[in-house]
Amino acid sequence: MPLRLTREQIDRYEQDGYVSPVRVMPEADAVRLRAATEAFEAAQDKPVHGNQTSKCCLLLPWIYELVSRTEVLDAVEDLIGPDILMYQNGAWFKDPDSGSYVSWHQDATYYGMEPQDLVTCWVALSPATLRSGCMQVHPGSHKAGKVAVDYSEVTPDNMLASGQLSRYPVDEEKTVAMALQPGEMSMHHVCLVHASKPNHSRYRRMGFSIAYMPPHVRQTTSLRASAMLMRGRDEYGHYLLDEQPPASPDDTATIERHGRAVKLYRNKATECGNETVWRLGENTGKVS
């Protein structure tokens, strides 16, 4: 029996490549996590930036709380099985009328992995609506596998460092907007083609993505990235399993471990062709 999802939702994921929305926490919990994130930003007098936008849960304890929530992992287990590794965790914030957008892409492009059995979860801490620039997906596009990309979307407003644009025939009339309320989560296959438009609302759109995979997914690059075992066992050893929960964003050891994990992740992405991955900057921890 499924732990969190319904059989209909599981079938939807297999057929269309996504399922949404999935309630994984009360709205009050999402508001608390958002407040903690904004308090961190206020303390450093800058928004989350640079290295802080990747593998966030290795730096921010309240985001580790999010990625390890039973409700989240139960839903993931329903799709990929009881042994769960976490590969990536990203911050996706859009300020009102900032122009920030995400071009049509696949998460798989710069992961360098086989088989493509990863699932990306996107958890909303504030309302993610069509007006505020929620994620849009092209149902069924995951069945095409990894597709080629071009780099016609390298703009200051594109939140993808490489400006990648998947060479997939997106039919705008068939796309689906995955609107979420705080505490809700969407889930999509690593090969699902997706994007998001600018935030035209009057509030900040805040959410975190989390990429999970079963341990049998292997790395196809010469450079190895790290991961964290979240549930079950890893009997394959494809990843460096030296990631640890953070003590605090001020802790020197936490900052060093987080920086090392992000460096491995981004160097691997560079080997996969993302030559501008470092455009996002290298700062980590609190800055003055």
Backbone bond lengths (Angstrom), bond angles and torsions (degrees), N, CA, C in turn:
res aa  C-N    CA-C-N  psi(-1)  N-CA   C-N-CA  omega(-1)  CA-C   N-CA-C  phi
1 M - - - 1.464 - - 1.529 109.95 -
2 P 1.337 116.73 138.51 1.463 119.68 176.64 1.525 111.17 -60.68
3 L 1.319 116.03 149.14 1.460 121.51 -178.39 1.526 112.33 -85.46
4 R 1.336 116.24 -36.25 1.468 120.11 -173.25 1.515 113.15 -133.84
5 L 1.313 116.73 -40.43 1.454 121.37 -177.05 1.521 110.91 -88.33
6 T 1.314 116.08 159.63 1.453 120.79 173.28 1.524 108.81 -87.02
7 R 1.309 116.58 162.85 1.456 120.33 176.74 1.529 110.00 -60.85
8 E 1.317 117.58 -35.25 1.462 121.20 178.37 1.526 110.70 -63.71
9 Q 1.335 117.21 -40.77 1.461 119.98 179.21 1.527 111.22 -66.63
10 I 1.319 116.94 -39.81 1.457 120.56 178.48 1.527 110.51 -63.87
11 D 1.329 116.71 -42.01 1.457 120.96 177.35 1.527 110.84 -64.16
12 R 1.344 116.67 -38.47 1.464 121.01 178.45 1.530 109.95 -61.91
13 Y 1.315 116.46 -42.11 1.464 120.36 179.55 1.528 110.61 -62.04
14 E 1.308 116.74 -44.33 1.466 120.10 -178.73 1.525 111.27 -66.61
15 Q 1.322 116.97 -37.78 1.457 121.07 -176.46 1.528 112.35 -81.41
16 D 1.318 116.90 -47.81 1.470 121.49 -173.06 1.522 114.14 -103.77
17 G 1.339 117.12 -14.81 1.457 119.84 177.96 1.511 115.13 89.75
18 Y 1.322 117.53 7.59 1.467 119.85 -179.95 1.521 110.27 -156.70
19 V 1.325 115.09 162.42 1.455 121.96 169.82 1.517 107.07 -146.05
20 S 1.329 116.68 136.14 1.465 121.42 -176.96 1.521 109.08 -169.62
21 P 1.334 117.68 144.79 1.463 127.95 -5.52 1.523 111.51 -89.95
22 V 1.331 115.84 159.64 1.462 123.12 174.20 1.528 106.65 -126.80
23 R 1.314 117.03 118.89 1.469 120.71 179.49 1.534 108.61 -76.88
24 V 1.350 117.43 121.17 1.461 120.64 -178.06 1.529 113.03 -120.45
25 M 1.338 116.94 -4.26 1.460 119.81 175.48 1.525 109.05 -164.63
26 P 1.325 117.09 155.47 1.460 119.33 174.42 1.529 109.85 -63.31
27 E 1.310 116.47 152.37 1.465 120.12 179.88 1.524 111.17 -57.31
28 A 1.326 117.44 -34.64 1.460 120.56 -179.54 1.526 111.33 -61.30
29 D 1.333 117.88 -35.81 1.457 120.95 178.09 1.522 111.00 -67.60
30 A 1.336 115.85 -40.27 1.464 119.82 177.75 1.525 111.00 -63.66
31 V 1.318 116.39 -40.36 1.462 120.58 177.99 1.527 110.50 -63.12
32 R 1.329 116.73 -38.53 1.465 120.90 178.35 1.526 111.20 -64.64
33 L 1.333 117.63 -43.04 1.460 121.12 178.89 1.525 111.05 -66.32
34 R 1.323 116.07 -37.11 1.457 119.23 176.41 1.530 110.09 -64.48
35 A 1.343 117.56 -43.84 1.464 121.23 -179.71 1.526 110.70 -61.95
36 A 1.340 117.55 -39.87 1.461 120.65 178.75 1.521 110.73 -64.46
37 T 1.329 116.37 -40.25 1.466 120.61 178.88 1.527 110.92 -64.84
38 E 1.321 116.84 -44.05 1.459 120.07 -178.63 1.528 111.42 -71.55
39 A 1.325 117.70 -29.43 1.466 120.29 174.88 1.537 109.74 -67.09
40 F 1.327 117.12 -39.51 1.463 121.64 175.76 1.522 110.39 -60.94
41 E 1.325 116.42 -43.73 1.459 120.29 179.17 1.529 111.08 -64.46
42 A 1.317 116.44 -40.98 1.456 120.10 179.76 1.527 110.96 -64.39
43 A 1.334 116.67 -38.31 1.460 120.82 -178.62 1.527 111.93 -66.29
44 Q 1.324 116.77 -33.60 1.459 119.32 179.25 1.520 112.26 -95.87
45 D 1.336 115.85 -1.13 1.466 122.81 177.86 1.530 112.25 58.24
46 K 1.322 115.32 31.95 1.459 122.23 176.03 1.519 108.45 -154.39
47 P 1.331 117.18 151.68 1.465 118.30 173.31 1.525 110.26 -69.92
48 V 1.317 116.58 166.86 1.461 120.64 171.35 1.524 107.80 -54.47
49 H 1.338 116.64 129.90 1.464 120.27 -172.07 1.526 109.57 -155.15
50 G 1.348 114.96 171.95 1.458 120.69 175.37 1.516 112.74 53.37
51 N 1.326 116.33 -136.35 1.458 121.36 179.07 1.519 112.62 -58.74
52 Q 1.321 116.71 -25.19 1.466 120.50 -177.39 1.522 112.25 -61.23
53 T 1.329 118.24 -21.01 1.462 120.80 -177.64 1.529 112.62 -80.28
54 S 1.337 117.69 -12.01 1.469 121.80 -179.71 1.527 110.69 -114.65
55 K 1.326 115.70 145.28 1.467 121.40 179.51 1.528 110.72 47.29
56 C 1.326 115.16 44.51 1.468 122.06 -174.56 1.516 112.96 -55.80
57 C 1.312 116.78 -34.68 1.468 120.98 -175.38 1.516 112.67 -68.33
58 L 1.327 118.03 -12.66 1.459 120.71 176.04 1.520 111.82 -86.41
59 L 1.341 115.72 -7.60 1.464 121.41 -179.63 1.524 112.58 -115.39
60 L 1.336 116.62 -36.39 1.453 122.07 -173.12 1.534 110.05 -110.79
61 P 1.321 118.75 111.14 1.473 120.92 -174.89 1.519 113.71 -58.23
62 W 1.325 118.52 -35.27 1.466 119.79 -178.39 1.531 111.51 -72.09
63 I 1.326 117.93 -22.44 1.459 119.75 174.75 1.533 110.16 -82.13
64 Y 1.329 117.42 -30.93 1.467 118.92 170.70 1.530 109.31 -61.22
65 E 1.324 116.61 -38.89 1.467 120.44 175.84 1.527 110.53 -58.00
66 L 1.334 116.77 -38.56 1.459 121.15 179.70 1.521 111.65 -66.99
67 V 1.333 117.39 -50.49 1.469 120.10 -173.40 1.524 112.34 -70.88
68 S 1.333 116.79 -17.47 1.470 119.84 -179.64 1.525 112.76 -104.50
69 R 1.329 117.75 7.83 1.466 120.83 179.42 1.525 111.02 -60.01
70 T 1.313 116.16 138.36 1.465 121.30 179.27 1.519 111.26 -57.44
71 E 1.334 116.94 -41.81 1.465 120.37 -177.66 1.525 111.64 -61.79
72 V 1.329 116.69 -38.43 1.462 121.18 178.65 1.525 110.08 -69.03
73 L 1.314 116.92 -49.87 1.463 120.70 -176.88 1.520 112.34 -66.61
74 D 1.334 117.71 -32.92 1.464 119.75 176.37 1.530 110.74 -62.33
75 A 1.343 116.50 -43.35 1.466 120.33 179.09 1.528 110.59 -65.02
76 V 1.319 116.62 -40.31 1.463 120.76 178.00 1.526 110.47 -63.97
77 E 1.324 116.91 -43.21 1.458 120.56 179.29 1.527 111.41 -59.83
78 D 1.319 117.06 -35.53 1.465 120.51 178.40 1.524 111.78 -60.97
79 L 1.348 117.13 -24.50 1.464 120.51 -176.85 1.522 113.95 -101.68
80 I 1.353 118.03 -33.12 1.466 118.35 -173.90 1.522 113.71 -124.50
81 G 1.323 118.06 -1.58 1.455 119.80 177.29 1.515 113.10 103.48
82 P 1.347 116.99 176.25 1.470 121.94 -169.43 1.520 115.91 -78.60
83 D 1.335 118.43 -14.26 1.461 121.43 179.15 1.523 108.24 -100.26
84 I 1.327 116.41 116.36 1.470 120.64 -168.18 1.525 110.93 -130.06
85 L 1.337 115.29 122.95 1.456 122.41 170.07 1.525 108.66 -106.45
86 M 1.331 116.57 145.06 1.464 120.84 171.92 1.518 108.20 -104.23
87 Y 1.343 117.12 127.35 1.455 121.34 -177.00 1.522 112.75 -101.01
88 Q 1.320 117.20 -43.39 1.458 120.47 -174.10 1.520 109.79 -144.48
89 N 1.325 115.14 152.79 1.463 122.05 178.90 1.519 106.73 -149.11
90 G 1.337 116.60 114.76 1.462 120.13 -172.96 1.512 113.68 -121.69
91 A 1.342 115.43 150.88 1.462 122.50 175.61 1.525 108.69 -95.16
92 W 1.343 115.65 130.47 1.458 121.02 -178.97 1.528 108.95 -129.30
93 F 1.337 115.21 91.63 1.457 121.39 -175.98 1.535 109.15 -113.38
94 K 1.318 116.16 136.14 1.467 121.27 175.76 1.521 109.01 -127.05
95 D 1.313 115.92 118.77 1.461 119.70 175.50 1.520 109.97 -76.53
96 P 1.318 117.98 155.06 1.463 120.81 179.04 1.531 111.59 -57.59
97 D 1.318 115.27 132.23 1.471 122.07 175.77 1.526 113.15 53.93
98 S 1.341 116.91 31.53 1.465 119.95 178.85 1.525 112.02 -81.47
99 G 1.320 116.71 -19.84 1.462 120.86 -175.52 1.518 113.39 87.07
100 S 1.333 117.64 -6.02 1.465 120.66 -177.56 1.530 111.25 -63.99
101 Y 1.322 116.03 135.70 1.455 121.47 179.09 1.520 108.87 -147.62
102 V 1.334 115.84 171.80 1.463 121.74 176.81 1.523 107.54 -128.11
103 S 1.336 116.76 124.48 1.463 120.54 -178.32 1.528 110.75 -74.83
104 W 1.327 116.46 163.36 1.463 121.82 -178.92 1.533 109.79 -62.79
105 H 1.316 116.03 123.87 1.457 119.95 -173.95 1.521 110.92 -157.50
106 Q 1.327 115.23 173.57 1.463 123.36 172.03 1.526 108.30 -118.07
107 D 1.308 117.55 142.22 1.463 120.42 175.53 1.529 111.22 -66.14
108 A 1.323 116.79 -25.66 1.470 121.45 -174.54 1.519 113.68 -69.64
109 T 1.330 118.03 -19.35 1.469 121.24 -169.73 1.520 113.11 -52.90
110 Y 1.339 117.35 -46.06 1.457 120.54 -174.24 1.524 112.91 -113.01
111 Y 1.327 117.15 23.10 1.457 119.68 178.46 1.523 112.27 -89.30
112 G 1.321 118.69 -30.56 1.459 121.17 179.58 1.512 112.22 61.41
113 M 1.343 117.24 57.76 1.459 121.91 -175.52 1.519 111.64 -139.96
114 E 1.283 115.70 153.77 1.468 124.25 173.65 1.527 107.94 -147.68
115 P 1.342 117.63 142.54 1.459 127.63 -11.60 1.528 111.55 -72.68
116 Q 1.320 116.08 171.99 1.457 121.19 -175.91 1.538 110.52 -86.31
117 D 1.320 115.07 68.09 1.464 120.62 -175.01 1.527 112.93 -107.86
118 L 1.330 116.98 25.11 1.456 120.15 -179.56 1.527 110.91 -89.27
119 V 1.325 115.18 153.74 1.463 121.60 174.51 1.525 107.68 -126.23
120 T 1.332 115.88 135.03 1.455 121.45 176.58 1.524 109.52 -103.77
121 C 1.318 115.57 126.38 1.465 121.65 174.66 1.523 108.29 -102.43
122 W 1.323 117.13 143.03 1.472 122.39 178.21 1.523 106.92 -129.53
123 V 1.342 115.81 113.60 1.459 121.41 -174.63 1.518 109.92 -106.36
124 A 1.321 116.80 126.75 1.461 121.94 -177.73 1.528 111.37 -88.49
125 L 1.342 116.00 130.59 1.458 121.61 172.66 1.524 111.39 -102.36
126 S 1.322 116.93 -14.86 1.459 123.21 172.51 1.525 106.56 -137.70
127 P 1.318 118.94 166.15 1.469 119.16 -178.03 1.527 112.14 -58.37
128 A 1.306 115.84 127.65 1.466 122.20 174.31 1.523 106.43 -110.70
129 T 1.303 116.57 100.28 1.454 123.19 -176.64 1.522 109.41 -116.72
130 L 1.313 116.19 173.25 1.458 119.24 177.98 1.531 109.64 -60.61
131 R 1.320 116.71 -37.69 1.469 120.66 -179.88 1.536 111.81 -69.59
132 S 1.321 117.14 -34.93 1.461 119.41 -178.41 1.527 112.61 -89.41
133 G 1.327 117.13 3.71 1.466 120.30 175.22 1.509 114.71 88.99
134 C 1.339 117.52 45.36 1.459 120.52 178.11 1.532 110.21 -68.83
135 M 1.307 115.70 167.26 1.455 120.90 178.64 1.522 110.99 -66.85
136 Q 1.330 115.58 141.05 1.457 122.47 172.43 1.521 108.33 -120.50
137 V 1.313 116.54 142.51 1.463 120.87 -176.36 1.523 110.42 -128.91
138 H 1.326 114.56 157.54 1.463 120.42 174.04 1.528 107.00 -106.54
139 P 1.337 117.87 101.98 1.468 120.83 -175.18 1.526 112.38 -54.45
140 G 1.320 114.99 136.65 1.459 120.79 176.32 1.514 115.32 83.10
141 S 1.326 118.09 -6.72 1.467 120.07 -176.23 1.524 111.94 -67.27
142 H 1.331 117.37 -19.47 1.468 119.65 179.60 1.524 112.14 -65.25
143 K 1.316 116.35 -21.46 1.461 119.99 -178.38 1.525 112.63 -70.81
144 A 1.333 116.92 -13.80 1.461 120.69 178.02 1.525 111.68 -78.94
145 G 1.342 117.36 -8.44 1.452 120.14 -175.48 1.518 110.67 70.77
146 K 1.314 117.10 -164.54 1.461 120.80 177.67 1.522 109.74 -68.52
147 V 1.331 116.29 130.98 1.464 120.90 179.55 1.527 108.95 -113.72
148 A 1.322 115.59 160.91 1.460 120.95 179.24 1.525 110.50 -68.48
149 V 1.332 115.83 161.55 1.464 120.88 179.43 1.521 109.96 -131.36
150 D 1.334 115.04 157.59 1.461 119.71 166.21 1.526 107.48 -123.28
151 Y 1.317 116.05 178.53 1.458 119.76 -171.69 1.528 111.36 -123.81
152 S 1.333 114.64 43.98 1.462 120.87 -177.94 1.518 112.85 -82.57
153 E 1.337 117.57 -3.43 1.466 120.52 -176.31 1.530 112.38 -112.01
154 V 1.331 117.07 32.53 1.461 120.02 175.92 1.520 108.00 -81.65
155 T 1.318 115.93 92.97 1.461 122.14 -179.79 1.524 108.82 -132.88
156 P 1.328 117.44 157.54 1.469 119.65 178.84 1.524 113.24 -59.24
157 D 1.328 117.51 -26.77 1.460 120.61 -176.04 1.525 113.77 -89.19
158 N 1.334 117.55 -14.23 1.464 119.57 -179.49 1.518 109.18 -74.66
159 M 1.339 116.63 124.12 1.459 121.20 -178.42 1.518 112.86 -76.12
160 L 1.346 117.95 -6.90 1.455 121.74 174.19 1.527 108.43 -88.96
161 A 1.323 116.99 122.15 1.469 121.08 -173.87 1.521 112.23 -58.28
162 S 1.333 117.77 -35.74 1.463 120.81 -175.68 1.524 112.77 -85.33
163 G 1.325 116.90 -14.49 1.459 119.53 -174.79 1.516 111.92 68.36
164 Q 1.330 117.04 27.79 1.457 120.21 -175.37 1.523 112.14 -66.96
165 L 1.316 114.68 145.68 1.461 123.13 175.33 1.522 107.34 -133.89
166 S 1.325 116.87 115.83 1.457 120.50 -178.47 1.521 110.65 -65.93
167 R 1.324 115.37 136.06 1.464 120.44 176.32 1.526 108.60 -83.03
168 Y 1.304 113.22 70.06 1.463 120.95 179.50 1.524 106.88 -128.20
169 P 1.342 117.44 136.52 1.467 120.25 -177.00 1.534 112.04 -74.16
170 V 1.312 116.79 81.63 1.461 121.11 -178.76 1.523 109.64 -70.23
171 D 1.311 115.58 124.98 1.460 122.62 174.97 1.525 107.05 -101.89
172 E 1.330 117.13 105.22 1.461 121.78 -174.66 1.528 112.57 -56.62
173 E 1.328 117.30 -29.36 1.460 120.25 -179.27 1.530 112.13 -72.25
174 K 1.336 116.37 -17.07 1.464 119.84 -179.47 1.523 112.96 -101.48
175 T 1.320 117.21 -4.15 1.466 119.08 -178.23 1.529 110.79 -73.07
176 V 1.323 114.70 155.31 1.462 121.58 -177.99 1.525 108.79 -124.70
177 A 1.331 116.17 131.29 1.463 121.52 176.63 1.524 108.97 -88.12
178 M 1.328 116.75 126.51 1.467 121.19 -178.25 1.537 108.78 -100.22
179 A 1.310 115.24 77.79 1.464 120.91 179.34 1.530 109.83 -70.35
180 L 1.323 115.33 140.60 1.466 121.77 -178.64 1.515 110.51 -135.29
181 Q 1.325 115.26 146.55 1.448 121.94 170.74 1.528 108.57 -100.63
182 P 1.335 118.06 159.39 1.465 119.43 -179.44 1.523 112.06 -52.84
183 G 1.339 115.27 130.16 1.459 120.87 -178.33 1.508 113.87 92.47
184 E 1.338 117.76 -3.16 1.460 121.67 175.77 1.521 110.01 -99.11
185 M 1.325 115.38 157.73 1.460 122.15 -175.49 1.522 110.15 -134.84
186 S 1.319 115.91 142.73 1.458 121.28 168.25 1.526 107.74 -106.77
187 M 1.319 116.57 158.48 1.462 122.47 179.30 1.521 108.10 -135.48
188 H 1.338 116.78 131.21 1.463 118.08 178.00 1.523 111.28 -141.31
189 H 1.318 114.91 152.84 1.454 123.22 179.85 1.523 109.35 -68.23
190 V 1.324 116.96 146.92 1.456 121.87 -175.39 1.522 113.07 -61.77
191 C 1.336 117.93 -19.89 1.465 121.13 178.76 1.522 113.27 -100.59
192 L 1.326 118.27 2.42 1.460 120.25 179.32 1.532 109.25 -69.79
193 V 1.318 117.33 129.49 1.463 121.98 178.61 1.528 108.13 -78.35
194 H 1.343 116.19 126.80 1.455 120.15 -175.87 1.529 110.74 -149.13
195 A 1.319 115.76 165.97 1.462 122.28 -176.84 1.520 108.38 -161.43
196 S 1.327 116.08 177.73 1.464 120.43 171.35 1.518 109.60 -154.41
197 K 1.323 115.36 149.79 1.460 121.92 -176.71 1.536 110.78 -97.88
198 P 1.320 117.61 171.74 1.469 120.22 -179.18 1.526 112.85 -62.31
199 N 1.308 114.53 161.09 1.457 122.94 179.09 1.522 109.32 -87.32
200 H 1.315 116.50 110.92 1.467 121.68 178.78 1.528 112.19 -105.41
201 S 1.329 115.93 12.79 1.461 119.59 177.80 1.527 109.67 -88.61
202 R 1.320 115.98 -174.92 1.470 120.15 -179.29 1.523 112.05 -103.23
203 Y 1.327 117.63 7.47 1.458 120.77 179.83 1.529 109.83 -128.13
204 R 1.304 115.60 163.58 1.459 122.48 -178.31 1.527 110.28 -79.18
205 R 1.310 116.31 130.89 1.461 120.26 175.67 1.523 108.14 -91.94
206 M 1.347 116.23 120.96 1.458 121.23 -175.62 1.526 110.68 -128.69
207 G 1.314 115.97 130.38 1.450 120.55 177.00 1.516 110.76 -158.97
208 F 1.331 115.93 161.13 1.464 122.19 178.00 1.521 109.16 -124.37
209 S 1.331 115.71 135.44 1.461 120.92 174.56 1.522 109.14 -98.42
210 I 1.324 116.09 151.18 1.464 122.03 179.44 1.527 107.81 -141.19
211 A 1.327 117.04 124.23 1.466 121.62 178.07 1.524 109.71 -102.01
212 Y 1.330 115.47 119.96 1.462 122.05 178.63 1.528 109.75 -115.14
213 M 1.335 115.86 154.60 1.463 120.00 179.98 1.523 109.81 -154.95
214 P 1.320 117.48 156.44 1.467 120.27 171.22 1.522 109.15 -77.67
215 P 1.324 118.28 152.02 1.479 121.10 -175.20 1.522 115.23 -63.06
216 H 1.346 119.02 -16.41 1.464 118.92 -179.66 1.524 112.67 -72.54
217 V 1.343 118.07 -14.53 1.465 121.10 177.72 1.533 107.95 -67.35
218 R 1.305 116.40 121.99 1.464 120.42 -175.27 1.536 111.42 -103.40
219 Q 1.307 115.56 161.53 1.460 121.77 176.86 1.526 109.39 -90.11
220 T 1.325 116.90 135.45 1.471 121.77 -177.82 1.523 112.03 -103.75
221 T 1.328 116.95 3.47 1.452 121.56 -179.79 1.526 110.43 -101.11
222 S 1.333 115.81 162.89 1.459 119.27 176.25 1.521 110.73 -73.76
223 L 1.353 116.93 -30.98 1.456 121.68 176.69 1.522 109.56 -84.35
224 R 1.324 116.72 135.59 1.458 121.40 -178.90 1.518 109.81 -105.57
225 A 1.301 115.62 133.56 1.457 121.39 175.47 1.528 109.17 -99.00
226 S 1.319 115.34 169.42 1.459 120.79 -179.69 1.520 110.79 -100.46
227 A 1.310 115.78 165.98 1.459 123.14 178.01 1.521 107.86 -150.54
228 M 1.324 116.26 174.59 1.465 120.67 178.28 1.525 109.19 -128.65
229 L 1.319 116.29 131.20 1.457 121.36 176.22 1.522 108.67 -77.05
230 M 1.333 116.21 118.04 1.458 121.51 -175.84 1.528 112.54 -101.15
231 R 1.318 116.32 -25.94 1.464 120.37 -177.65 1.530 109.02 -162.44
232 G 1.328 116.72 143.58 1.460 120.86 175.85 1.513 113.01 79.89
233 R 1.329 116.05 -143.89 1.464 122.39 -173.84 1.521 110.59 -132.13
234 D 1.329 116.05 153.69 1.462 122.86 172.00 1.521 108.04 -116.50
235 E 1.325 116.71 107.31 1.462 121.63 -179.00 1.535 111.44 -104.37
236 Y 1.350 116.51 12.31 1.459 120.19 -175.34 1.532 113.19 -110.10
237 G 1.323 117.75 -37.35 1.452 120.70 177.79 1.514 115.87 71.26
238 H 1.327 117.34 30.60 1.464 120.62 -179.26 1.528 113.06 -77.81
239 Y 1.317 118.08 -16.47 1.467 121.72 -173.30 1.525 111.02 -127.36
240 L 1.315 115.63 151.55 1.447 121.12 171.15 1.525 107.88 -71.38
241 L 1.304 116.71 118.01 1.465 120.13 -176.56 1.534 110.14 -103.57
242 D 1.337 115.14 55.41 1.458 119.22 -179.06 1.527 112.83 -109.23
243 E 1.330 117.43 9.64 1.460 119.93 177.05 1.528 109.41 -73.94
244 Q 1.330 115.66 144.05 1.462 121.57 -177.90 1.521 110.69 -133.01
245 P 1.336 117.32 153.29 1.468 120.00 173.97 1.529 109.65 -59.94
246 P 1.334 117.95 146.48 1.462 120.90 -178.53 1.517 112.31 -77.67
247 A 1.334 115.59 148.91 1.464 120.59 172.83 1.525 109.54 -81.82
248 S 1.330 116.66 -52.39 1.459 123.45 175.40 1.517 107.43 -166.88
249 P 1.335 118.41 159.41 1.468 119.59 -179.98 1.519 113.15 -69.52
250 D 1.344 117.94 -8.45 1.466 122.39 176.90 1.525 112.65 -95.16
251 D 1.333 116.71 -12.30 1.456 121.36 -173.96 1.527 110.66 -73.79
252 T 1.325 117.02 126.22 1.467 121.56 -176.11 1.517 112.54 -59.26
253 A 1.334 117.25 -45.06 1.468 120.43 -179.97 1.531 111.09 -64.12
254 T 1.332 116.44 -39.00 1.466 120.52 177.73 1.524 110.35 -62.14
255 I 1.312 116.75 -46.49 1.467 121.61 -179.51 1.526 110.47 -61.40
256 E 1.324 117.32 -42.32 1.463 120.56 -179.53 1.526 111.80 -67.00
257 R 1.340 117.09 -42.35 1.467 119.85 179.30 1.523 110.85 -65.16
258 H 1.318 115.61 -42.57 1.463 119.49 179.14 1.529 110.57 -62.43
259 G 1.319 117.54 -46.06 1.457 120.96 -179.95 1.515 112.41 -61.00
260 R 1.323 116.90 -39.11 1.463 121.05 178.92 1.530 111.03 -65.46
261 A 1.324 116.98 -43.39 1.469 120.67 -179.67 1.525 111.17 -64.90
262 V 1.335 116.99 -41.32 1.463 120.23 178.63 1.527 110.52 -65.49
263 K 1.334 117.00 -39.46 1.466 119.89 178.89 1.523 110.68 -61.36
264 L 1.326 117.72 -44.57 1.459 120.99 177.59 1.527 110.97 -60.40
265 Y 1.328 115.43 -44.61 1.464 121.29 -179.40 1.530 111.63 -61.76
266 R 1.327 116.45 -46.41 1.462 119.76 -176.57 1.526 112.26 -75.46
267 N 1.323 117.86 -33.73 1.462 119.13 175.28 1.525 111.19 -64.43
268 K 1.324 115.75 -37.87 1.466 119.98 176.30 1.530 110.65 -64.23
269 A 1.343 116.55 -42.52 1.466 120.57 177.75 1.524 110.89 -61.50
270 T 1.322 116.86 -36.67 1.462 120.54 177.41 1.524 110.42 -63.15
271 E 1.333 116.96 -42.97 1.463 120.12 177.46 1.526 111.28 -60.86
272 C 1.329 116.33 -30.82 1.473 120.85 179.71 1.528 112.44 -80.01
273 G 1.348 117.11 -2.64 1.461 119.59 175.92 1.503 115.65 116.41
274 N 1.340 116.92 -3.55 1.463 120.06 -178.93 1.528 108.82 -86.74
275 E 1.328 116.21 81.56 1.456 121.00 -173.59 1.526 113.28 -74.65
276 T 1.323 117.22 -11.33 1.470 120.18 -179.14 1.526 111.50 -112.12
277 V 1.332 118.11 20.13 1.461 120.81 -177.46 1.522 111.48 -59.15
278 W 1.334 117.69 -29.66 1.467 119.99 -177.61 1.517 112.50 -82.27
279 R 1.340 117.19 2.05 1.467 119.74 175.65 1.521 111.37 -58.75
280 L 1.314 117.18 -24.63 1.461 121.23 -178.41 1.524 112.15 -75.29
281 G 1.336 117.96 -9.82 1.460 120.05 177.76 1.507 112.46 95.93
282 E 1.349 115.09 168.47 1.455 121.05 -174.27 1.530 113.59 -117.93
283 N 1.328 119.14 0.31 1.457 119.84 -176.65 1.515 111.54 -63.73
284 T 1.314 116.91 144.03 1.454 121.24 177.20 1.517 108.47 -144.86
285 G 1.312 117.22 161.63 1.463 120.70 -178.17 1.512 111.36 68.25
286 K 1.298 117.39 -173.80 1.451 120.93 179.05 1.532 109.94 -76.88
287 V 1.292 115.22 141.74 1.461 120.49 179.70 1.507 109.23 -124.40
288 S 1.331 115.98 155.79 1.462 119.85 179.22 1.508 110.73 -98.89
